[in-house]
Amino acid sequence: RDAAVRFVHSRVELLSDAVKESADTVFFCNAIHYVSDKDSLMAEISKAVKPGGKFAFNTSFFQGGQPPESQAFYRKWMLKASRILRSKYGLAPARSQKVESRKQLTPDQYRDLVESHGFVVIKQEIDPVQVPLEGWVDISGFEDFITGIMPGVPLNKASAALQEGAIQTFREMGIETVPRNWLDVIAVRV
């Protein structure tokens, strides 16, 4: 009770049960795009945050996350990774599967979602970031990213193909970074 900051780790679907007293702030870092029922998510967050408290989140998986100038990189990377996956492992992604992070909202849809649950957005901005090769290699080892890009493929094989494809693409294109946009939102509960 006397701590200035208390961290609570919980499944977001159970947040209002995990937070016994209303929270001053809830941070939801780069994961909102994975939640299929965003209305239920926001209802939980609204229950957990006290009036005047803040909710902050970010995501790079929104409509606008991939600037137009990065499209050539993505196309070439996915083509190379798919070819590597097919030639080395005889595998291909299950294209019929669509994971939640691939169903992207616009910044306005995120604003409407947050505001429909008793919050007022006080800051919403798109933050452009230059991601180096190491960033793409790292994300290629992240399970949620892999299942979004290559659903139905064993994680280790998909990861290896994505990592090798990123390295080849950077080398072939002669680039040092690829731009990516992050949506940053801060809202206050009314």
C-alpha positions as CSV (number, residue, x, y, z in Angstrom):
1,R,0.0,0.0,0.0
2,D,2.9,2.4,0.6
3,A,4.8,1.6,-2.6
4,A,5.1,4.4,-5.1
5,V,4.9,2.0,-8.0
6,R,3.4,-1.5,-7.9
7,F,3.8,-3.8,-10.9
8,V,1.0,-6.3,-11.6
9,H,1.6,-9.0,-14.1
10,S,-1.7,-10.5,-15.3
11,R,-3.5,-11.8,-18.3
12,V,-5.2,-8.7,-19.7
13,E,-8.6,-10.5,-19.8
14,L,-8.4,-10.8,-16.0
15,L,-7.0,-7.3,-15.2
16,S,-9.8,-6.0,-13.1
17,D,-9.6,-9.1,-10.9
18,A,-5.8,-8.8,-10.6
19,V,-5.9,-5.1,-9.7
20,K,-7.7,-5.0,-6.4
21,E,-7.6,-1.2,-6.1
22,S,-8.1,1.2,-9.0
23,A,-4.9,1.8,-10.8
24,D,-3.4,5.2,-11.6
25,T,-2.0,4.0,-14.9
26,V,-2.2,0.9,-17.1
27,F,0.5,0.4,-19.8
28,F,-0.2,-2.1,-22.6
29,C,3.1,-2.3,-24.5
30,N,3.0,-3.5,-28.1
31,A,0.3,-6.1,-27.7
32,I,-3.1,-4.6,-28.2
33,H,-3.1,-5.9,-31.8
34,Y,-3.1,-9.5,-30.5
35,V,-6.3,-9.2,-28.6
36,S,-9.3,-10.4,-30.7
37,D,-12.1,-8.9,-28.4
38,K,-10.8,-5.4,-28.0
39,D,-14.2,-4.2,-26.6
40,S,-13.8,-6.7,-23.7
41,L,-10.2,-5.7,-23.3
42,M,-11.2,-2.0,-23.0
43,A,-14.0,-2.8,-20.5
44,E,-11.4,-4.6,-18.3
45,I,-9.0,-1.7,-18.5
46,S,-11.8,0.8,-17.8
47,K,-12.7,-1.2,-14.7
48,A,-9.1,-1.2,-13.5
49,V,-8.2,2.4,-14.0
50,K,-9.6,5.0,-11.6
51,P,-11.2,8.2,-12.8
52,G,-8.5,10.6,-13.9
53,G,-6.1,7.6,-14.3
54,K,-4.3,6.9,-17.6
55,F,-4.2,4.2,-20.1
56,A,-1.2,4.1,-22.5
57,F,-0.5,1.7,-25.3
58,N,1.6,1.4,-28.5
59,T,1.5,-0.8,-31.5
60,S,3.3,-1.1,-34.8
61,F,0.6,-3.4,-36.1
62,F,-2.0,-0.9,-37.3
63,Q,-3.1,0.4,-40.7
64,G,-0.2,2.8,-41.4
65,G,2.5,0.9,-39.5
66,Q,4.3,0.1,-42.8
67,P,5.2,3.3,-44.6
68,P,5.0,3.1,-48.4
69,E,8.7,3.4,-48.8
70,S,9.2,0.2,-46.8
71,Q,6.9,-2.0,-49.0
72,A,9.7,-3.1,-51.4
73,F,11.6,-4.4,-48.3
74,Y,8.6,-6.4,-47.0
75,R,7.7,-7.9,-50.4
76,K,11.3,-9.0,-51.0
77,W,11.8,-10.3,-47.5
78,M,8.6,-12.4,-47.5
79,L,9.4,-13.7,-50.9
80,K,12.9,-14.7,-49.9
81,A,11.8,-16.2,-46.6
82,S,9.0,-18.2,-48.3
83,R,11.5,-19.5,-50.9
84,I,14.0,-20.5,-48.1
85,L,11.2,-22.2,-46.2
86,R,10.1,-24.2,-49.3
87,S,13.6,-25.1,-50.5
88,K,15.2,-26.0,-47.2
89,Y,12.2,-27.5,-45.4
90,G,9.6,-28.3,-48.0
91,L,7.1,-26.1,-46.1
92,A,4.7,-23.3,-46.8
93,P,2.5,-21.1,-44.5
94,A,-1.2,-22.0,-44.1
95,R,-2.6,-19.0,-45.9
96,S,-6.1,-19.8,-44.8
97,Q,-5.2,-18.9,-41.2
98,K,-5.5,-15.2,-40.3
99,V,-4.1,-14.3,-36.9
100,E,-5.3,-11.3,-34.8
101,S,-2.3,-9.1,-35.4
102,R,-2.9,-9.2,-39.1
103,K,-6.4,-7.7,-38.6
104,Q,-5.2,-4.1,-38.2
105,L,-7.2,-1.1,-37.0
106,T,-6.7,2.5,-38.2
107,P,-5.5,5.1,-35.7
108,D,-9.0,6.6,-35.7
109,Q,-10.5,3.1,-35.0
110,Y,-8.2,2.8,-32.0
111,R,-9.3,6.3,-30.8
112,D,-13.0,5.4,-31.1
113,L,-12.4,2.1,-29.3
114,V,-10.7,3.8,-26.3
115,E,-13.1,6.7,-26.2
116,S,-16.2,4.4,-26.3
117,H,-15.0,2.9,-23.0
118,G,-14.9,6.1,-20.9
119,F,-11.5,7.5,-21.9
120,V,-10.5,10.7,-23.6
121,V,-7.4,10.5,-25.8
122,I,-5.0,13.2,-24.8
123,K,-2.1,12.2,-27.0
124,Q,-2.1,10.1,-30.2
125,E,0.9,10.2,-32.5
126,I,2.6,8.2,-35.1
127,D,6.3,7.7,-34.2
128,P,8.5,6.8,-37.2
129,V,11.4,4.5,-36.3
130,Q,14.3,3.3,-38.5
131,V,14.7,-0.4,-37.7
132,P,18.2,-1.9,-38.4
133,L,18.8,-5.5,-39.6
134,E,19.2,-6.6,-35.9
135,G,15.7,-5.6,-35.2
136,W,14.2,-7.7,-38.1
137,V,16.4,-10.6,-37.1
138,D,15.2,-10.3,-33.5
139,I,11.5,-10.0,-34.4
140,S,12.0,-13.1,-36.6
141,G,12.5,-15.1,-33.4
142,F,9.3,-13.8,-31.7
143,E,6.6,-16.4,-31.6
144,D,3.6,-14.1,-32.2
145,F,5.3,-12.4,-35.2
146,I,6.2,-15.8,-36.7
147,T,2.7,-17.2,-36.4
148,G,1.4,-14.0,-37.9
149,I,3.7,-14.1,-40.9
150,M,4.0,-17.9,-41.4
151,P,0.9,-19.5,-39.7
152,G,1.0,-23.3,-39.4
153,V,4.8,-23.5,-39.9
154,P,7.0,-24.9,-37.1
155,L,8.4,-22.0,-35.2
156,N,12.1,-22.9,-35.5
157,K,11.9,-23.4,-39.2
158,A,9.9,-20.3,-39.9
159,S,12.2,-18.3,-37.7
160,A,15.3,-19.5,-39.5
161,A,13.8,-18.7,-42.9
162,L,12.7,-15.2,-41.8
163,Q,16.1,-14.4,-40.3
164,E,18.0,-15.6,-43.4
165,G,15.5,-13.8,-45.6
166,A,16.0,-10.6,-43.7
167,I,19.8,-10.8,-44.0
168,Q,19.7,-11.6,-47.7
169,T,17.2,-8.7,-48.3
170,F,19.3,-6.1,-46.5
171,R,22.4,-7.3,-48.3
172,E,20.7,-7.3,-51.8
173,M,19.0,-4.0,-51.3
174,G,22.1,-2.4,-49.8
175,I,20.1,-0.9,-46.9
176,E,21.0,-0.2,-43.3
177,T,17.5,0.4,-41.9
178,V,13.8,0.0,-42.8
179,P,11.2,2.6,-41.6
180,R,8.4,1.4,-39.3
181,N,5.7,3.5,-37.7
182,W,4.5,3.1,-34.1
183,L,1.1,4.3,-32.9
184,D,1.4,5.8,-29.4
185,V,-1.8,6.6,-27.5
186,I,-2.3,8.1,-24.0
187,A,-5.9,8.4,-22.7
188,V,-7.4,9.6,-19.4
189,R,-10.4,7.9,-17.9
190,V,-13.3,10.4,-17.3
